[in-house]
Amino acid sequence: MPLRQSIRIGAYILGRRLRRVRRFPLLVELEPLFACNLACAGCGKIQHPADVLRRRMPVEQAVAAVEECGAPMVSIAGGEPLLHPQIGRMVRELVARKKYVFLCTNALLIPRKIDQFEPSPYFAWTVHIDGLRERHDASVCRKGVFDQAVAAVKECRRRGFRVTTNTTFFSTDSPRTVVDVLNYLNDDLAVDQMMISPAYAYEKAPDQEHFLGVEETTRLFREAFGDGNRRRWRFNHSPMFLDFLEGRIDFPCTAWAIPSYSLFGWQRPCYLMADGYARTYRELVEETDWDSYGRGNDPRCANCMAHCGYEPTAVFATLSSLKETLRAVRSG
């Protein structure tokens, strides 16, 4: 993270711990709609009925949910959030409240919607790029999307926006494909920071054959991170989360630190699974059996290494150790 943001998040965590708050959010996964203009094989979000896909969350409801839980960061996802007719206003309202906003998008609509946004230390585009041209277009099931996403990233950077990327890897990936796409994003496209994640097995995803298991994940990243790549790439991850992806350390899941709020309410336990919904954030935190989730607790979590559950654990572990805190500062 930029230094200013890191200091604020660190102070936020310290303040909660000094007040002995056991569970608190670092980031809200806000899903103001489920509709999308792509039908990616590894995503189950667009499998909702047509009447649900037509719904759009009012801006006031979205802002109220973020304020209710108090998280300093917001990731706006979906679906494709740029399909929301008031997405520009939603971002402006959150930025005005000094929330750090990441707008997750496939970038196809950026050329049409970019004038609704302004560069800000509190705002970043998060563009999904799941490989180089052939691999990315296959992942999203449409040709030409990679080139459009790259053009959109370049335009955002030309206008002074902060741009991050999010890349999901599947069993069809190899250390070479990981290295190739991250080299391209880091060196050629020169995005500000990158996020990576092993694909999680969405129950309703059309493609159920290519999700990674834990052993496959750790082997993939351990090999890809070799030759100094891990130190050179600009990741938006804590060093300890990258250790976790390599299988060098294990963590429990802390999905409560990245709660998900959608059209249905506060989703239990995370945005990847749907075991019911809570009406309020307090109900979500206090009435969810968090200890029943995570690898070793729920069979559905057996192969999950997603950052929504394990990055917060890594952040908390980092701030509990002076050595790890200094390592995180050096890596940034």
N, C-alpha and C positions, 0 to 999 in steps of 0.2 A: 504494500500500500504506500501511497505518498506519505511522507513523514507526518504532515499535519493530521492526516486521517489516522495513522497508527497511534499517535499520541492521544487523540481523542478516544479511540476505541480502548486503548490500554487504561486510560483514566476511568472510563465507563465501567470496565470489568472490575477494576480495583474498588470503585465506589460500591458496587453491588456486593462484593465480598466483604468489605468492611462493615456493611449493614447486615451481613450474614444472610443474604438472599441466596437460597439454595439453587433455584432454577430461574434463569432470566434469558431473554433473547439477545443474540448478537445481530441477527439479520432476519427479516421477514421475507418469505417467499410469497409474493402477492400475485395472484392469478385473477385478473379482472375479467377474463373470458377464457373459453376453451377452444374457440374456433381458430383455425389456422389456414393459411393459403398453401400449405404443403401437407403431404401425407407420408411422413417419414416412417420407414419400416420398423424402427426401433422405439417408436413413441406410441403410447396408448391414450393420449389426451383427447384425440379427436374421435374417439369411439363413443362419446356421449350421444344421446338422442338429439335429433334435429332441433327440438325446442330448447334444449340446454345450450346447444352451440349458437343459437341466436341471441342468447342473453348477454348483456353487458353490465358490469358492475358500475353503479353511479360513483362519480369522483368523491362525493362526500362520504360514502360508505367505505371506500378504499382508504381515504385519509384517516377516518375515524378508527379503523382497525389498526393502522400503524401507530397512531397516537395512543390507542388503548394499551398496547403491549409495551411501548416505549423503546423499541429497538432503534439503534442509531443508523442502521443500514437497511435498505430495501432492494430486493431483486424483483423486478416486474417481469413476469413470465406469462405463460399461457399454455397452449395456444400461441398465437402471434399477437403481441400487445399492440403493434402498430395498426391492427384492424379496429381497435377501439376508437370511436369517433372523438373522444375527449382525452386521448392519451397525452397530448401536449399539456393540457391543463392539469392533468393528474401529476405529471412530473413537476410542473412549476409549483404546485401546491406543496409537494413534499420537499422540494429544494428550498422553498421559502421557509420551511420549518427546520432547515439545516440537516435534513436526512441525506445520507449518502445513497444515491439512487443508481442502480445498474439496470439498464433496460435491455432485456434479452430478446434478440431478434434474429431472424434468418436473413435480414437486410434487404429483402426484395422491395419493401415499401419505403426504405429510407429516402430514395430520391424524391418521392412524392411528399414525405412528411417532415423532412429535415428542417424546413423553415419554421416549424412549430417549436423548435428547441434552440437553446442557447448554450454555448460552452460555459461550464461552471466547475469549480473544484468539487462540487457535490453531485456531479452527473457524469456518467460514463455509458457509452454504448457497449454492450456485450454481444458480439456477433458469433453465432454458431458456425464453426468451420470444422468439419469432421474428417478432413483429409485434403490432399491435393485434388485437382480437378476431377479426375475419373472416380476416385473413391468418394469424394464429397457428393458428387451428383448421384452416385449410386445409393448413398446413404439417405438422401432426401427424395430419391425416386423421381428426379427430374433433371434433364440435361440443361446446362447453361447456368445453373444456380451459383456454382462456384465463381464464375467470372463476374456475375452480378454482385455477389457479396464482396469480392475483392475491390471492385470499382466503388462500391458504397463505402468501404473502409477508407479508401484513399480520399474520397470526397470529405468524409468526416474529419479526417486528419488535416486536410487542407483548410478546413474551416475552423480548426483549433479545438476540436472536441477530443476528449480522452477516449481512447478505444481499447477495449479488452476483448479477448476471444475466449470461447469455451469449446473444447474439443472432446468428444466422446469416442472412446476406443472400444472395438468389438473383437471377438475371437478371430475375425478375418484379418486383423492387424498383426504386424510383425514389428520387432524393434526398428527395422529399416523404415517402415511407413510412419512410425511415431517420430523418428528422427527427421525424416524428410519434411513432414508438415510443420513441426515445431521450428525447424531451421528456417523454413519459409516465412512463418508468421513472425519470428523473432528478428531475422536478419533482412529479409527482402521486403516484407510488408511493414516491418518495424512498428508493430502494435505496442501499446504501452505495457501491457501485461497479458499473460495467458493463464487460463485455467484448464485443467485436464480432469477427466473422470472415466473410470471403467464403466461400461454400460450396465445399467441395472435392469433386471428382467421384469419390465412392465407386464402385468398379467394380461392386459388386453392388446399388447403390441402385436402387429401382424407377423413380425419375424421373431420367432422364439428359439431359433437355432444358433444364434451367434452372440449370446451374452457370455461374458467372461466369468470363470470361476476364480476363487482366491489365488490358487497356485498359478494359474495362467496370468493373472493380473500382476502378481509380484515378479514373476519371471520376465514378463514383458517390460515392465518399467525398470527393473534392475539392469537389464541389458541396454535399454534405450538411454538410461541416465549415465552410462559409462563414457569414457573418453572426455571427461570434463563438461559434458553437455548440461548436466544439472546445474552446475555453477554458472554457466554462461547464459542459459535461457532466463528470461524475465518472467518468472512465475508469480501469480497472485495467490500463492499458497505459503503456509508456514513450512519451514524446513522439516519439522516433525511430521507434518502430514505427508510430505514426500518420502520421509523415512518409512512411514506406514505403508505407502503404496509399494515400496520396495520390499516389504516384509521384514524390515529391520526392527520394528517395534509394533506392538499391538495395542489397540485402544478399545474401550467400550464405546457404544453409540450414545451420543448426546443429542438426539434429534430435537429435544425440547429447546435447544439453543437456536435452531433455525426453523421456527414454526411456519406453517403454511396456511394462508388465508385465501379462500376462493369464493366462488358464487354460492357454495354450500355452507360456508362458515369456516371455523378453525378445524383443519383436517388432522385426524389421528392416524398414525403418529408423525407422519411427514408427508411431503408432497409426492413421494414415490409409492406410498401405500395409503389405502383408504379404509380405515376401520371405524368409520363413523365420524361425526362432526360435533364440535362444541359450539355453543352460542356465543361464548365469551372467551377471551384469552385466559382469564383466571380459571374458568372451568376446564379448559384444555390442560393447563399445567397441573392443577390440583386433582383432577379426576381421571387422568390417564395413567395406566399402569406402565410407566416407562421402563421398569426393570424387566418387563416381559418381551422387550424388543432388542434387536441387535444380534450379531452373530453369536451363536451358542444358546440363544434364548428362543428365537422364533425361526422355524425352518425357512420362511420366506426371506429372511435376512442373511441366509447362509453365505451367499456370494456377494453381498453388498459391501462395497468399499467407497461408496459415494461421499462426496465432501459434505452433503447436507447432514450426515450423521457423525462423521469422523473428523472433519476439519475443526469444528468447535472444540472437541476433546483435545486435539493437538494444540490449539491456541491456549486453552487453559493450562495444559501441561507446560507449554513454553513459558508462560508468565509465572509459573510456580518455581521456575529454576533460573537462577541468575546466569548460569552457563548457557542455557538454551535461549534466554532472552538476548544475550550478547550475540549468539550465533544468528538469531533472526535479524538483528540489527545489521550485522555484517553482510548477510545475504541480500538485504534490501538495498 
